Amino acid sequence: MKQIVFAFLLIFSQIQLFGQSGYNLWTDYKKLDANVIATEYNFINSILVSNTKDDEVLNNTKTILTQNLSSLLGKSIKIEKQKKTGQITLTINKNALNIGNEGFTLTSTNNALNIEAKTSTGLLYGAFYLINKIHRSEKIKNIKVSESPKIQNRILNHWDNIDRTVERGYAGFSIFNWHELPEYEDPRYEDYAMANASIGINGTVLTNVNANAIVLRADYLDKTAALANIFRKYGIKVYLTARFSAPIELGGLKTADPLDPQVRLWWKNKIDEIYQKIPDFGGFLVKANSEGQPGPQDYKRNHADGANMLAEPLKKYGGIVMWRAFVYSHEVNEDRFKQAYKEFVPLDGQFADNVLVQVKNGPIDFQPREPFHPMFGAMPKTPLMLELQITKEYLGQGTHLVGLAKMYEEILQSDTHVKGKGTTVAKIIDGTAHDYKITGIAGVANIGTAFNSTGNLFGQADWYAFGKLAWNPYLDARNIFKEWTAATFPNRNKKLSDVSNWLLEHSHEACVSYMTPLGLHHIMAEGHHFGPGPWVDSLFRADWTSVYYHKANKDSIGFDSKITGTNALSQFHPDVQKLYGNLNSCPDEYLLWFHRVPWTHPLKSGRNLWEELVFRYDQGVTKAREMKTKWDAVESLVEKETFRSVRDHLIIQQKEAQWWRDACLAYFQSRSQLAFPVGTIAPPHEVQYYKKLSYPYSPGIKPKW
């Protein structure tokens, strides 16, 4: 008997632990407080499906509604065939006005709710909208909502390899277990799909942009089809990365020249094979002629030649090509800032109409803060697709709490001026500025086998924010933080909510301050990008290193992007050039991106550049400490395991913020030879100490403190 009791307690403790560790993400639909149910939701009794034909999406929508509303409301919610009071009615109306194929309307009248859409996918999104509002204890009586996604293709990019390692992944291994597919379908796939659908994500690229041709092999296509069958009922299409040299590696051809008839036939046959197995296959994401990847330039062809070769056989199936503009090569004698623009903008109008060019948010590489990429607005005839980071390659990786919705918002609301004031990046990518026929946005996923999917609990907020802004790029970051907090900490304690929202709202600026303030960029340690490395230089290619990007000497610091330097600034619209190109009007946040500035130059704060740099680094460390202090104050309001996990990550973040501050200031002081401002503390070690501390190591292994 004692053994039985012990086994039960062990199982129960594990269930409790799992419940605390965030496995269910923001979809942990547990029963609400009885008073909340009685006041707002007690009228809901059943579901009526009207004027619809069953399909797998609709059947899944009914299951999602019945199961999760029953859980939230603490009573059985069933599908009824007759009209009754207190019903949620689902209706497909193909003639519904002002909503697209994925849109919906939600209205309430006389203790009844109506969800109307043109398609079953629209009903799915409407169902999640309702469930999520109830989960957050928001009012639904007298509601009248009409929602449609502003961007068509809202896609997660997984940088997952076939062997389950994840490039720039910090939450364990890949969730996609190719070895066991198609026979074993991990239940986690369904949970993953549900989480994505709940925030409007409708596509997933399963494999790394540094592609492996093996994924196009027949047996791997069967594995992909198994995943597609799960994701389809959640309105999610699957995509694969296409290795440009696959006709050689899989097809035995001697060339992958995109204009070679045999190569084109090989791709046509391969695409036909894919659609026989996966009728709703989304298409390909391609990284070509960048970082050593094969591509059309290997055959003296251009990016349009390569993309169009794939686009032609995909078109009849409705598939798309997402061709990445993240192209740079050590062999090209050009400022990295300028390479993508110079390669792609002259090709505007030459891409097939089912090709999107996928552009990172900034011109370098997912830095803590970058100005928007000058390609946005420069290709009016070619749909541009924004690529954002959700994983934190240059932002502390898996340990730092950094609310990325603020960074996303900053980029989306950046003004390109290409069609007058107010032509934001959001208006470029949603098609309104240039009337793009297809639109898209991609997020590099931060998901892995960690039990809570993201390792750091607050990393879930970045995944959530991407989905919300992919649906509507004009949303306010603060409201997104509030939604995630309400869904993640459902006890609705004001103090806990305030702390969670504060952490998310202030953490991005804190990270920029203790890593790369005042427009510093690309000063991370080499290769793994973890930790500071402003001293990194190279005898082989000096213009790709940290020193190249700041050029700090005794007199000044910063990168001259004006006509007196690389002239990268010329790629922006003249109004943007005017803003950034003037030392006095350039925002401090981007100062060293565009200007070389004397250490003694006075800034808007009244401090000179050296004093301001020290102040910003100190401010970042102070904020990191404050983040941990605020979290410590809510210990009694959070489950033990959740509190400990977040606290321990904040301890790491606080230490590493200090490491960044001390290492960077030690180095920059050795360049400027200026004394530390009165009231500030000089780093406790010489530069050589930090160089040794930052010596390259395997990603994921932290230096010893």
MIZATI-503455 format. One record per residue (C-alpha): x, y, z; residue in three letters. Coordinates in steps of 0.25 Angstrom, whole numbers, plus 5000, padded with zeros to 4 digits. Example, Ala and Ser with C-alpha at 12.3 -4.5 7.8 and 13.67 -1.06 7.14 Angstrom:
2
504949825031ala/505549965029ser/
END
This chain:
705
500050005000met/501150105003lys/501750074990gln/500450104983ile/500350234991val/501750274988phe/501550244973ala/500350334973phe/501050444980leu/502250434970leu/501250444958ile/500450554965phe/501750634968ser/502250624953gln/500850664948ile/500950794957gln/502350814953leu/501950804938phe/500850894940gly/501751004946gln/502850994935ser/501951054924gly/501750934915tyr/500450984910asn/500951124907leu/499851234907trp/498851124904thr/498751064918asp/497251074918tyr/496951044933lys/495651074940lys/495451214943leu/495051274956asp/493551244959ala/493151394961asn/493751424947val/492951314941ile/491651354948ala/491851504944thr/492351484930glu/492151354923tyr/491151264930asn/490151284919phe/490951204910ile/490351064909asn/490651004895ser/491051014881ile/490251014868leu/490850994855val/490051064844ser/490151064829asn/491450984828thr/492050864822lys/492950784831asp/494450774828asp/495650744836glu/495850894840val/494350914844leu/494350784852asn/495650824859asn/495050954862thr/493850894869lys/494750804877thr/495550924881ile/494351004885leu/493650894893thr/494850844900gln/495450974904asn/494151044908leu/493750924916ser/495150944923ser/495051094925leu/493651094930leu/493550964938gly/492350904931lys/492150824919ser/491950904906ile/491450814895lys/491050824880ile/489550834878glu/488750814866lys/487550904870gln/487551054873lys/487551084888lys/487951204897thr/489351224901gly/489951174889gln/491151204881ile/490751194866thr/491751164855leu/491451204841thr/492151204828ile/491651314819asn/492451314806lys/491851454803asn/492251524816ala/492751664814leu/494051724819asn/494751604823ile/495751514815gly/495851364814asn/496451354828glu/495651464835gly/494451454844phe/493351544851thr/492951514866leu/491651584871thr/490851564883ser/489351584884thr/488351544895asn/489251444902asn/489751384889ala/491051384882leu/491251374866asn/492551344859ile/492451364844glu/493451344834ala/493651314819lys/494451184822thr/494651084833ser/496051144835thr/495351274838gly/494451204848leu/495651144854leu/496351274857tyr/494951334862gly/494851214872ala/496251244877phe/495951394878tyr/494751364887leu/495451254895ile/496651344898asn/495851464902lys/495051374912ile/496451314917his/496951454920arg/495551484927ser/495251594917glu/493751644915lys/493051584903ile/491651634905lys/491151734894asn/492451704886ile/492551734872lys/493851704865val/494351684851ser/495751624849glu/496551594837ser/498051574836pro/498751684829lys/499851594824ile/499551464816gln/500751374819asn/501151374834arg/502251274836ile/503151214846leu/504551184841asn/505151074848his/506751064847trp/506650914850asp/507550814845asn/507150674841ile/508050614852asp/507150704862arg/508250804865thr/507750944864val/508551054858glu/508451174867arg/507551094876gly/507551114891tyr/506451024896ala/506950884894gly/506850804881phe/505850804870ser/504450764873ile/504350694859phe/504850554861asn/505150514847trp/505650374851his/504350334857glu/503450394846leu/502550364839pro/502150244848glu/502250314861tyr/501550454862glu/501950514875asp/500750574882pro/501550704884arg/501350734869tyr/499850754871glu/500150844883asp/501150924875tyr/500150944864ala/499050984874met/499951094880ala/500251144866asn/498851144861ala/498351214874ser/499251334870ile/498951334855gly/500251274850ile/499951194837asn/501251134832gly/502451064837thr/503851044830val/504250914836leu/505750914832thr/506951004833asn/507251104823val/508651044822asn/507950934815ala/508150784814asn/507650724801ala/507250594808ile/505950654812val/505550654798leu/505750504797arg/504450424795ala/504550354809asp/504750494816tyr/503550554808leu/502750444814asp/503150494828lys/502850634824thr/501450584819ala/501250524833ala/501450664839leu/500650734829ala/499450644832asn/499550684846ile/499650834844phe/498650844833arg/497450844842lys/498050964849tyr/498151044836gly/499651024836ile/500450994823lys/501850934823val/502950984815tyr/504350924813leu/505750994810thr/506250954796ala/507750934795arg/508050994782phe/509050884778ser/508050774781ala/507950734766pro/509450694767ile/509350634781glu/508050554779leu/507850554764gly/509250514759gly/509350634750leu/510650704747lys/510050844749thr/509050924756ala/509051034746asp/507551094747pro/507551114732leu/507950974729asp/506750894723pro/507050764731gln/507250844744val/505850914742arg/505250774738leu/505850714751trp/505150824760trp/503850814752lys/503850664755asn/504250674769lys/503150784772ile/502050694765asp/502550584774glu/502450674787ile/500950714783tyr/500550574781gln/500950544795lys/500550684801ile/499450744793pro/499550874801asp/501050884802phe/501351034804gly/502651044796gly/504151064798phe/505051164806leu/506451174799val/507751224804lys/508651244792ala/510051294790asn/510251344804ser/511151284815glu/511651174806gly/510351124801gln/510151084787pro/509351174777gly/509151234763pro/510351324764gln/511151194763asp/510751184749tyr/510751334746lys/509251354748arg/508551444757asn/507551424768his/506351444760ala/506851334751asp/506951244762gly/505651284769ala/504851274756asn/505351134753met/504651084765leu/503451184764ala/503051134751glu/502650984755pro/502151034768leu/501151134762lys/500151034757lys/499950974771tyr/499851114778gly/501251094784gly/502251214787ile/503751234787val/504351314799met/505751354794trp/506551414805arg/507251544803ala/508251514814phe/509451504805val/510851534808tyr/512151484804ser/513551494809his/513951494794glu/513151624791val/513951744793asn/512751824798glu/512251884811asp/511351774817arg/510251874820phe/510151894805lys/510251764798gln/508751714799ala/508251844793tyr/509351844782lys/508951704778glu/507451704779phe/506951844776val/507451844761pro/506551724759leu/505251784764asp/504151744754gly/504951624749gln/504451524759phe/503251434757ala/501951474763asp/501951364773asn/503351404779val/503551484791leu/504951534795val/505151514810gln/505951624816val/506451634831lys/505951754839asn/507351814838gly/508451824828pro/509551744837ile/509051624844asp/507951624856phe/508751724864gln/508151774878pro/507751894870arg/507851924855glu/507252034846pro/506251974837phe/506751904824his/506852004813pro/506251904803met/504951924810phe/504252024800gly/505352004789ala/504651894782met/503251934778pro/503051824768lys/503551714777thr/502851664789pro/503751684801leu/503551594813met/504151634827leu/504951534834glu/505051554849leu/505851484860gln/505051414871ile/506251334875thr/507251424882lys/508551394874glu/509151534878tyr/508251564890leu/508851474901gly/508351344894gln/507551254903gly/507751324916thr/507451474915his/505951524917leu/505751624905val/504351664901gly/504551664886leu/503151724883ala/503751854886lys/504851834875met/503851774865tyr/502951904868glu/504151994866glu/504451934852ile/503051924847leu/502752064851gln/504052124844ser/503752224833asp/504352184820thr/503852314814his/503852254800val/502352294797lys/502352414806gly/502452424821lys/501752314829gly/502152204819thr/502552104830thr/503251974828val/501851914833ala/501251984821lys/502251924812ile/502151774816ile/500651774817asp/500551824803gly/499851954804thr/500952044800ala/501251964787his/500051884785asp/500751754786tyr/499951634782lys/500551534792ile/501051574806thr/501851504816gly/502651514829ile/503551414836ala/504051394850gly/505351304853val/504751214863ala/505251194878asn/504651064880ile/505250934884gly/505050814893thr/505150894906ala/503850854914phe/503350994913asn/503851004898ser/504651124899thr/505551094911gly/505451234917asn/503951254921leu/503851394916phe/504451344902gly/502951304900gln/502551444900ala/503451464887asp/502751354880trp/501451404884tyr/501751544880ala/502251504866phe/500951434864gly/500151554868lys/500951654860leu/500951564848ala/499451564848trp/499351714850asn/500751794849pro/500151914855tyr/499851864869leu/500451924881asp/501551854888ala/501051884902arg/499651824899asn/500351694894ile/501151684907phe/499851704915lys/499151594907glu/500351494909trp/500451524924thr/498951504926ala/498951374918ala/500251324925thr/499951364940phe/498451344941pro/498351374955asn/498151524951arg/498951574963asn/499151724959lys/500551724965lys/501051604958leu/500451654945ser/501051794947asp/502451724949val/502351634937ser/501851754928asn/503051834933trp/504051734930leu/503551714916leu/503451864913glu/504851904919his/505651784916ser/506051814901his/506551954904glu/507351904916ala/507951794907cys/508351894896val/508951984907ser/509851874913tyr/510251814900met/510251914888thr/509852064892pro/509852184884leu/509852104871gly/511052014873leu/510851884866his/511451744863his/512351744875ile/512051614880met/513051504881ala/513451434868glu/512651314863gly/511751274874his/511351424876his/511251404891phe/511851504900gly/512651634897pro/513751644887gly/513951784883pro/515451754881trp/515251644871val/516051664858asp/516551584847ser/517851574838leu/517051514827phe/515851604826arg/515851724835ala/514651784829asp/513751684835trp/514151684850thr/513751764862ser/514851864861val/514451894846tyr/513051934851tyr/513452034862his/514852074858lys/515152124872ala/516452204874asn/516952314883lys/516152424876asp/514852364872ser/513852244870ile/512852194860gly/512552154846phe/512452254835asp/511352214826ser/511252354819lys/511852394806ile/513152414813thr/513152264817gly/512552144811thr/511352234806asn/510352124811ala/509452234815leu/509152264801ser/508252144800gln/507252204808phe/506152304803his/506652454803pro/505852484815asp/506452374823val/507852414819gln/507552554824lys/507152504837leu/508252404839tyr/509352474832gly/509352604840asn/510152584853leu/509152674860asn/507852614856ser/508252464856cys/507652394868pro/508652354878asp/508152214877glu/508752204863tyr/509852304865leu/511052214863leu/510352134852trp/510552254843phe/511652344848his/513052354854arg/512952434866val/514052494875pro/514052444889trp/513852594894thr/512652624885his/511452674893pro/510152604892leu/508752644895lys/508852594909ser/509952694912gly/510952584914arg/512052564903asn/512152434896leu/513052364905trp/512252404917glu/510952364910glu/511552224906leu/511952204921val/510552244926phe/509852154916arg/510652034920tyr/510352064934asp/508952084932gln/508851954925gly/509451884937val/508551954947thr/507351914939lys/507751774939ala/507851774954arg/506551844955glu/505951734947met/506351624957lys/505951714969thr/504551724963lys/504451584960trp/504851544974asp/503751624980ala/502651534974val/503251404979glu/501951374987ser/501051394975leu/501751304966val/501851144966glu/503151104972lys/503751044959glu/503351164950thr/503951264960phe/505251184961arg/505451174947ser/505251314943val/506051364955arg/507251274952asp/507251334937his/507151474943leu/508351444951ile/509151404939ile/508651524931gln/509051614943gln/510451554943lys/510651554928glu/510151704927ala/511251734937gln/512251654928trp/511851734916trp/511951864923arg/513251834929asp/513851774916ala/513451874906cys/513751994915leu/515151934918ala/515451924904tyr/514852064899phe/515552134910gln/516852064906ser/516552134892arg/516152264897ser/517152284908gln/516052364915leu/515852354930ala/514552294935phe/513452404939pro/513352444953val/512452354961gly/512652234952thr/513452104954ile/514552064945ala/514551914941pro/515251834951pro/516151764941his/517051794929glu/516551774914val/517451644913gln/516551584925tyr/515251594917tyr/515951544904lys/516251414911lys/514851414917leu/514251424903ser/515151324897tyr/514251244887pro/513651124893tyr/512551034888ser/511151104888pro/510351074901gly/511651064910ile/511751184919lys/513051244923pro/513451224938lys/513251344946trp/
END
